[in-house]
Amino acid sequence: MRQIHICDPQLFGLGGHYLNHDAQLIRELQRRHLPVSLYARRGCQVTCEGLTPTPVFSHDIFQESAADPEVWAMENFHALNPAFLGDLRQIAPERFTADDLVYFPNLLQNQLYAVAQWLDRIPAERRPAVAVMLRFLNHKMLYMQARAHADLIPLYYRYAARVLARVQPRSFLCADTRELAEAYRKITGQPVLELPNPMDVSSQSGPAPSRAAADRPVIVYQGSTSSIRGFHLLPEIIERCVKMPERPRFVVQVQSAEAARAMGLGPVIDQLDRFAGDDLRLVRGALTAADFHGLLAEADIVLLPYGPDFYGHGSSGVFTESASLGKVVVVPAGTMAARQGREYGLGVVAAAKWTAPSLAEAVGDAVRRLPELRDRSAAAAPRFRRENCAEAFWDQLLGAAFPNDRSAPHNSPIGPVVRLSEAPAPACAASAA
C-alpha cells in the first residue's frame, strides 16, 4: 500500500460532521505513518489535521440540476455524473498507483457512476482500489417520496454499482450501519462492507464540568438544524420539560438560522428565541471541533429527537460521539441509535413515538434515572469505543482492500470479504457503459 486518497465533496467548512469525520480518519492514518491526501469542495475554508485540502469538487452531492417534475431523477443522473467526472479528471492520474486506495466518504447515485467512468480512464496498471461510503437512502426521504418516480433512484444505484464492479474489481461499496448495508445489498445486488462510524472522540473531549448534585441537569441538542433531526419539536419538548419537578436546563445549538428559515423553520427559531434565558441557552453558528466537543461535554443528557424515517437506517455522528463519551442519550424508538443502545447496553432512553410529548416524557424518565443511566453508559463505553473508532474503521477497510499487506493490519473480525466483482453479474454487465 502506497497512499490513501480521501475525496470528500461535502468538506467545505465547519458545518456538519464532515470535517470531524475526516479528521478522525486522517489522524489514525498519520498515527500509522501512512501517507494521505485530502480532496474537498472548491472554496473549502478549513484545514484538517495539518492538511490543506486540494480543491476539486464543484458541487454539494445533494445539489440538483433537474427542471422537469416527471423525469427529474433522470435529468439529475445524466447531468450530475458528468459534472462529477469533470471534477475528478482535474486530479492528475499520475498521482495514483494500483497500490493506492481512494475513499469517498459521501456519495449518491449521481456521483457513483462518475467514479466508474473516471477509473475507466486511468490505465489499468495504475488503477487504484476504491471504496465508496453510501450513507443516504435518499429515495426514502419524505421529500423525495413526494416526487414522481422516486423509485428510479434505486435502479440508478444498481446500474452504477455494477458498472463500477466491472471497471474495477477491487471496489468496495460500504455502509456504516447494519440497516444501510442490508438495504444497499438489496438495491445493488452487490456485497456491501459494513464499517463502523469512526467518531470516538474520547481523546479529544475534555472532562465534563463539575456540578453539585442539586444543580439542574443539562440537556444538550447540537448539530445540524433540520426537521429530520427533530429541530421543530424542540420548543414543545422544552416547554413541557421545564415544568417538571427536576426542571432541567437546555442548551440548543442553532447551527444555521439562515438555512433553518429557508426550510420553513423560522417560527421554531422565533419560539426558541423567546424561551432563551434561565431555562434555555442558545449557541449560535457552526462550531470548531474543540467547541463542539466542549458543548457535548457539558451534557448530562444528549437529546437526539431524530426522525425514524431517516435515522431508522442512517448513522448519527452526534450519537456515536455521545456514546463514546459515556453520555446518557434520549432518542425515538425505531432509530439506529435506539438499536445500538440496546445492543451495547448503553444508558439510552427511547421515546415510544416521534412526537414532542413522547420525547419530553423520555427526557423526564432519563432525568429521574440519571445516576443509573450514567453508570450503564460508562460501563458500556469502552467496548463501544473499541468498535466505533478510526482504528477499527481502517483495520476493516484496509484489511479488505489489501489483505496481503502487513502495513494494513486487520485486527477486527468482519467475516469473509467479498469484492464487488465476485457478486453474480447480470447478463448485460459486460456491455454496460
C-alpha positions as CSV (number, residue, x, y, z in Angstrom):
1,M,0.0,0.0,0.0
2,R,1.4,3.4,-1.0
3,Q,-1.1,6.1,-0.3
4,I,-4.7,6.8,0.8
5,H,-6.7,9.4,-1.0
6,I,-9.9,10.8,0.8
7,C,-12.2,12.5,-1.7
8,D,-15.0,14.4,0.2
9,P,-17.2,16.7,-1.9
10,Q,-19.0,17.6,1.3
11,L,-15.9,19.0,3.0
12,F,-16.2,22.8,2.8
13,G,-16.5,24.5,6.3
14,L,-17.2,23.8,9.9
15,G,-20.9,22.9,9.5
16,G,-22.0,19.3,9.7
17,H,-19.8,16.3,10.7
18,Y,-17.7,16.1,7.5
19,L,-14.7,17.9,8.9
20,N,-14.7,16.0,12.2
21,H,-15.2,12.7,10.4
22,D,-12.4,13.2,8.0
23,A,-10.1,14.4,10.9
24,Q,-10.7,11.2,12.8
25,L,-9.7,9.1,9.7
26,I,-6.6,11.2,8.9
27,R,-5.4,11.3,12.5
28,E,-5.4,7.5,12.6
29,L,-3.6,7.2,9.2
30,Q,-1.0,9.6,10.5
31,R,-0.6,7.5,13.6
32,R,0.1,4.6,11.3
33,H,2.6,6.6,9.2
34,L,0.5,6.1,6.1
35,P,0.6,8.9,3.5
36,V,-2.8,10.5,3.0
37,S,-4.2,13.1,0.6
38,L,-7.4,15.0,1.0
39,Y,-9.6,16.5,-1.7
40,A,-12.5,18.8,-0.9
41,R,-15.0,21.2,-2.5
42,R,-13.7,24.3,-4.2
43,G,-13.6,27.2,-1.8
44,C,-13.0,24.9,1.2
45,Q,-12.4,27.1,4.2
46,V,-10.8,24.7,6.6
47,T,-7.6,22.6,7.1
48,C,-7.8,19.1,8.5
49,E,-5.1,17.7,10.9
50,G,-2.5,19.9,9.3
51,L,-3.6,19.1,5.7
52,T,-4.8,21.8,3.3
53,P,-7.3,20.0,1.1
54,T,-6.9,20.1,-2.6
55,P,-10.0,22.0,-4.0
56,V,-11.6,19.7,-6.6
57,F,-15.3,19.3,-6.3
58,S,-17.7,21.9,-7.7
59,H,-21.0,20.8,-6.1
60,D,-22.6,19.6,-2.9
61,I,-23.8,16.0,-3.6
62,F,-27.4,17.0,-2.9
63,Q,-27.4,19.7,-5.5
64,E,-29.8,19.1,-8.3
65,S,-30.0,20.3,-11.9
66,A,-33.4,18.9,-12.9
67,A,-36.2,21.0,-14.3
68,D,-38.9,18.5,-15.2
69,P,-41.0,17.2,-12.3
70,E,-41.6,13.9,-14.1
71,V,-38.1,13.0,-15.2
72,W,-36.1,14.9,-12.6
73,A,-34.3,11.7,-11.4
74,M,-33.1,11.0,-15.0
75,E,-32.0,14.6,-15.5
76,N,-30.0,14.6,-12.3
77,F,-28.3,11.3,-13.1
78,H,-27.3,12.3,-16.6
79,A,-26.2,15.9,-15.7
80,L,-24.5,15.5,-12.3
81,N,-22.4,12.4,-13.0
82,P,-20.7,14.1,-16.0
83,A,-20.1,17.2,-13.8
84,F,-18.5,15.0,-11.0
85,L,-16.5,13.2,-13.6
86,G,-15.1,16.5,-14.8
87,D,-14.1,17.3,-11.2
88,L,-12.3,14.0,-10.8
89,R,-10.5,14.4,-14.0
90,Q,-8.8,17.5,-12.7
91,I,-6.7,15.2,-10.5
92,A,-3.7,14.0,-12.5
93,P,-3.9,10.2,-13.0
94,E,-0.2,10.1,-12.3
95,R,-1.0,10.7,-8.6
96,F,-2.4,7.1,-8.4
97,T,-1.0,3.6,-8.5
98,A,-2.5,0.2,-8.1
99,D,-1.2,0.2,-4.6
100,D,-3.4,3.2,-3.6
101,L,-6.8,3.4,-2.1
102,V,-9.3,6.1,-3.0
103,Y,-12.0,6.6,-0.3
104,F,-15.2,8.6,-0.9
105,P,-17.0,9.2,2.4
106,N,-20.2,10.6,0.9
107,L,-21.7,9.8,-2.5
108,L,-25.1,9.3,-4.1
109,Q,-26.2,7.7,-7.3
110,N,-25.5,11.0,-9.1
111,Q,-21.8,10.6,-8.4
112,L,-21.3,6.9,-8.2
113,Y,-21.4,6.3,-12.0
114,A,-18.9,9.0,-12.5
115,V,-16.4,7.2,-10.2
116,A,-16.6,4.2,-12.5
117,Q,-16.1,6.3,-15.6
118,W,-13.2,8.1,-14.0
119,L,-11.5,4.8,-13.0
120,D,-12.0,3.5,-16.6
121,R,-9.9,6.4,-17.9
122,I,-7.0,5.5,-15.6
123,P,-4.6,3.0,-17.2
124,A,-5.4,-0.5,-15.7
125,E,-1.9,-0.9,-14.4
126,R,-2.3,2.3,-12.3
127,R,-5.9,1.9,-11.3
128,P,-6.3,2.3,-7.5
129,A,-8.6,0.3,-5.3
130,V,-11.7,2.3,-4.4
131,A,-14.2,2.4,-1.5
132,V,-17.5,4.3,-1.6
133,M,-19.5,5.0,1.6
134,L,-23.2,5.0,0.9
135,R,-24.9,6.9,3.8
136,F,-28.2,8.1,2.4
137,L,-31.2,6.1,1.2
138,N,-32.2,9.3,-0.4
139,H,-35.1,7.8,-2.3
140,K,-36.7,7.1,1.1
141,M,-36.6,10.7,2.3
142,L,-40.0,12.1,2.7
143,Y,-39.4,15.0,0.3
144,M,-38.2,12.5,-2.3
145,Q,-41.2,10.2,-1.8
146,A,-43.5,13.1,-2.6
147,R,-42.0,13.5,-6.0
148,A,-42.8,11.5,-9.2
149,H,-40.8,8.4,-10.0
150,A,-38.5,8.4,-6.9
151,D,-38.3,4.6,-7.5
152,L,-35.9,5.3,-10.3
153,I,-33.2,6.2,-7.9
154,P,-32.5,2.6,-6.6
155,L,-32.2,1.5,-10.3
156,Y,-29.5,4.1,-10.9
157,Y,-27.6,2.9,-7.8
158,R,-27.8,-0.6,-9.1
159,Y,-26.6,0.3,-12.6
160,A,-23.7,2.5,-11.3
161,A,-22.6,-0.1,-8.8
162,R,-22.5,-2.9,-11.4
163,V,-20.5,-0.8,-13.8
164,L,-18.1,0.1,-11.1
165,A,-17.6,-3.6,-10.3
166,R,-16.8,-4.3,-13.9
167,V,-14.3,-1.4,-14.3
168,Q,-12.5,-2.0,-11.0
169,P,-12.9,-5.5,-9.4
170,R,-11.1,-4.0,-6.3
171,S,-14.1,-1.8,-5.5
172,F,-16.0,-1.8,-2.2
173,L,-19.4,-0.4,-1.5
174,C,-19.6,0.5,2.2
175,A,-22.2,1.5,4.7
176,D,-21.8,2.5,8.4
177,T,-25.0,0.8,9.8
178,R,-26.3,-2.7,9.6
179,E,-29.6,-1.3,8.2
180,L,-27.9,0.6,5.4
181,A,-25.7,-2.3,4.5
182,E,-28.6,-4.6,4.1
183,A,-30.7,-2.1,2.2
184,Y,-27.9,-1.4,-0.3
185,R,-27.2,-5.1,-0.8
186,K,-30.8,-5.5,-1.9
187,I,-30.7,-2.4,-4.1
188,T,-27.4,-3.1,-5.9
189,G,-27.3,-6.9,-5.8
190,Q,-23.7,-6.4,-4.7
191,P,-21.8,-7.1,-1.4
192,V,-21.7,-4.1,1.0
193,L,-19.0,-3.9,3.6
194,E,-20.3,-2.7,6.9
195,L,-17.9,-0.3,8.6
196,P,-18.1,1.5,11.9
197,N,-18.9,5.2,12.2
198,P,-15.4,6.3,13.3
199,M,-16.5,9.1,15.7
200,D,-14.9,8.1,19.0
201,V,-14.0,11.5,20.4
202,S,-12.9,10.4,23.9
203,S,-9.4,11.5,23.3
204,Q,-10.4,14.9,22.0
205,S,-13.1,15.8,24.6
206,G,-12.3,17.4,28.0
207,P,-13.9,16.3,31.3
208,A,-17.4,17.3,32.0
209,P,-17.7,20.4,34.2
210,S,-18.3,19.6,37.8
211,R,-21.7,20.4,39.2
212,A,-23.3,20.0,42.6
213,A,-25.9,17.2,43.0
214,A,-28.6,19.8,43.5
215,D,-27.8,21.5,40.2
216,R,-30.4,21.3,37.4
217,P,-29.5,18.6,34.9
218,V,-28.3,19.9,31.5
219,I,-29.9,18.6,28.3
220,V,-28.0,19.4,25.1
221,Y,-29.1,19.4,21.4
222,Q,-26.4,20.1,18.9
223,G,-25.5,19.6,15.3
224,S,-27.4,20.3,12.0
225,T,-30.6,22.4,12.2
226,S,-33.2,20.4,10.3
227,S,-36.6,18.7,10.6
228,I,-35.3,15.2,10.1
229,R,-33.3,15.8,13.3
230,G,-36.4,16.9,15.1
231,F,-35.5,20.6,15.5
232,H,-39.1,21.6,15.0
233,L,-40.1,19.5,18.1
234,L,-37.7,21.4,20.5
235,P,-40.0,24.2,21.7
236,E,-42.7,21.9,22.9
237,I,-40.2,19.5,24.4
238,I,-38.5,22.3,26.3
239,E,-41.8,23.8,27.4
240,R,-43.0,20.5,28.8
241,C,-39.8,19.6,30.5
242,V,-39.1,22.8,32.4
243,K,-42.4,22.3,34.2
244,M,-41.2,19.0,35.6
245,P,-40.0,19.0,39.3
246,E,-36.4,18.4,38.2
247,R,-36.6,21.5,35.9
248,P,-33.8,20.5,33.5
249,R,-31.9,23.3,31.7
250,F,-31.5,23.1,27.9
251,V,-28.6,24.1,25.6
252,V,-29.5,24.2,21.9
253,Q,-27.1,24.8,19.0
254,V,-28.7,26.7,16.1
255,Q,-26.0,25.9,13.6
256,S,-27.5,27.9,10.7
257,A,-30.5,30.1,11.3
258,E,-30.5,31.1,7.7
259,A,-30.7,27.6,6.4
260,A,-33.4,26.7,9.0
261,R,-35.5,29.6,7.9
262,A,-35.1,28.6,4.3
263,M,-36.5,25.2,5.3
264,G,-39.6,26.8,6.9
265,L,-38.2,26.5,10.5
266,G,-38.3,30.3,11.1
267,P,-41.2,30.1,13.6
268,V,-39.3,27.4,15.6
269,I,-36.3,29.7,15.9
270,D,-38.5,32.6,16.9
271,Q,-40.0,30.4,19.7
272,L,-36.6,29.3,20.9
273,D,-35.5,33.0,21.0
274,R,-38.5,33.7,23.2
275,F,-37.6,30.8,25.6
276,A,-33.9,31.8,25.9
277,G,-33.0,32.6,29.4
278,D,-32.7,30.7,32.6
279,D,-34.2,27.5,31.1
280,L,-32.6,27.6,27.7
281,R,-29.2,28.8,26.4
282,L,-28.8,29.1,22.6
283,V,-25.5,28.5,20.9
284,R,-25.5,30.1,17.5
285,G,-23.5,29.2,14.4
286,A,-21.1,26.4,13.4
287,L,-18.6,25.3,16.0
288,T,-15.0,24.3,15.8
289,A,-14.3,20.7,16.8
290,A,-13.0,21.8,20.1
291,D,-16.1,23.9,20.8
292,F,-18.4,21.2,19.6
293,H,-16.9,18.6,21.8
294,G,-16.8,21.1,24.7
295,L,-20.5,21.6,24.3
296,L,-21.1,17.9,24.3
297,A,-19.0,17.5,27.5
298,E,-21.5,19.9,29.3
299,A,-24.4,17.5,28.7
300,D,-25.9,15.3,31.4
301,I,-28.3,14.1,28.7
302,V,-27.9,14.4,24.9
303,L,-31.2,14.9,23.2
304,L,-31.4,13.4,19.7
305,P,-35.1,13.7,18.6
306,Y,-34.2,12.3,15.2
307,G,-36.9,11.1,12.7
308,P,-37.1,7.3,12.3
309,D,-37.9,7.7,8.6
310,F,-34.2,8.6,8.0
311,Y,-32.4,7.6,11.2
312,G,-34.0,4.2,11.3
313,H,-31.2,3.3,8.9
314,G,-28.8,6.3,8.9
315,S,-25.9,6.8,11.3
316,S,-25.5,9.7,13.6
317,G,-22.1,11.3,14.3
318,V,-23.5,13.0,17.4
319,F,-24.8,9.7,18.8
320,T,-21.5,7.9,18.2
321,E,-19.6,10.8,19.9
322,S,-22.0,10.8,22.8
323,A,-21.8,7.0,23.3
324,S,-18.0,7.1,23.1
325,L,-18.1,9.6,26.0
326,G,-20.4,7.5,28.1
327,K,-23.3,10.0,27.8
328,V,-26.9,9.4,28.6
329,V,-29.0,9.8,25.4
330,V,-32.7,10.2,24.6
331,V,-33.8,9.1,21.1
332,P,-37.0,7.9,19.5
333,A,-37.7,4.2,19.1
334,G,-37.1,2.8,15.7
335,T,-33.8,4.6,15.2
336,M,-30.4,3.1,14.7
337,A,-29.3,4.8,17.9
338,A,-32.1,3.0,19.9
339,R,-31.0,-0.3,18.4
340,Q,-27.3,0.3,19.2
341,G,-28.3,1.5,22.7
342,R,-29.9,-1.9,23.4
343,E,-27.1,-3.9,21.8
344,Y,-24.3,-2.2,23.7
345,G,-26.2,-1.8,27.0
346,L,-25.9,2.0,26.9
347,G,-27.8,4.4,29.0
348,V,-30.2,5.2,26.2
349,V,-33.9,6.0,26.7
350,A,-36.1,5.5,23.7
351,A,-39.3,7.6,23.3
352,A,-42.2,5.4,22.2
353,K,-43.1,7.9,19.4
354,W,-41.5,10.6,17.3
355,T,-43.6,13.3,19.0
356,A,-42.8,16.2,21.4
357,P,-45.0,14.8,24.2
358,S,-43.4,11.3,23.9
359,L,-39.8,12.7,23.8
360,A,-40.5,15.0,26.7
361,E,-41.7,12.0,28.7
362,A,-38.5,10.2,27.8
363,V,-36.4,13.2,28.9
364,G,-38.2,13.1,32.2
365,D,-37.5,9.4,32.6
366,A,-33.9,9.9,31.8
367,V,-33.6,12.8,34.3
368,R,-35.2,10.7,37.1
369,R,-32.9,7.7,36.4
370,L,-29.8,9.7,35.6
371,P,-27.3,8.1,38.1
372,E,-28.3,4.6,37.0
373,L,-28.2,5.5,33.3
374,R,-24.8,7.2,33.7
375,D,-23.3,4.1,35.2
376,R,-24.7,2.0,32.4
377,S,-23.2,4.2,29.7
378,A,-19.9,4.5,31.5
379,A,-19.7,0.7,31.7
380,A,-20.6,0.2,28.1
381,A,-18.4,3.0,26.6
382,P,-15.1,1.1,26.4
383,R,-16.5,-1.6,24.2
384,F,-18.4,1.0,22.1
385,R,-15.2,3.0,21.6
386,R,-13.2,-0.1,20.5
387,E,-15.7,-1.0,17.9
388,N,-16.6,2.5,16.6
389,C,-13.3,4.3,16.1
390,A,-11.0,5.2,13.3
391,E,-8.6,2.3,14.2
392,A,-11.4,-0.2,13.8
393,F,-12.5,1.5,10.6
394,W,-9.1,1.3,8.9
395,D,-8.4,-2.2,10.2
396,Q,-11.5,-3.4,8.4
397,L,-11.3,-1.3,5.2
398,L,-7.6,-1.7,4.6
399,G,-7.8,-5.4,5.6
400,A,-10.4,-5.8,2.9
401,A,-8.6,-3.8,0.2
402,F,-5.1,-5.0,0.9
403,P,-5.4,-8.5,2.5
404,N,-1.8,-9.4,2.0
405,D,-0.3,-6.0,3.1
406,R,1.3,-6.2,6.5
407,S,1.0,-2.4,6.8
408,A,-2.8,-2.7,6.7
409,P,-3.4,-4.8,9.9
410,H,-6.8,-6.4,10.1
411,N,-7.5,-6.8,13.8
412,S,-11.2,-6.5,13.8
413,P,-13.1,-9.6,12.5
414,I,-15.6,-8.7,9.8
415,G,-16.2,-12.1,8.3
416,P,-15.3,-13.1,4.7
417,V,-14.6,-10.2,2.4
418,V,-16.4,-10.3,-1.0
419,R,-15.4,-7.8,-3.6
420,L,-18.0,-6.3,-6.0
421,S,-16.6,-8.3,-8.9
422,E,-17.3,-11.6,-7.0
423,A,-21.1,-11.0,-6.9
424,P,-23.2,-12.6,-9.5
425,A,-23.2,-10.3,-12.5
426,P,-26.2,-9.6,-14.7
427,A,-26.1,-10.8,-18.3
428,C,-25.9,-7.2,-19.5
429,A,-23.0,-6.3,-17.2
430,A,-20.3,-7.0,-19.8
431,S,-21.9,-4.4,-22.2
432,A,-22.7,-1.8,-19.6
433,A,-21.1,1.6,-20.4
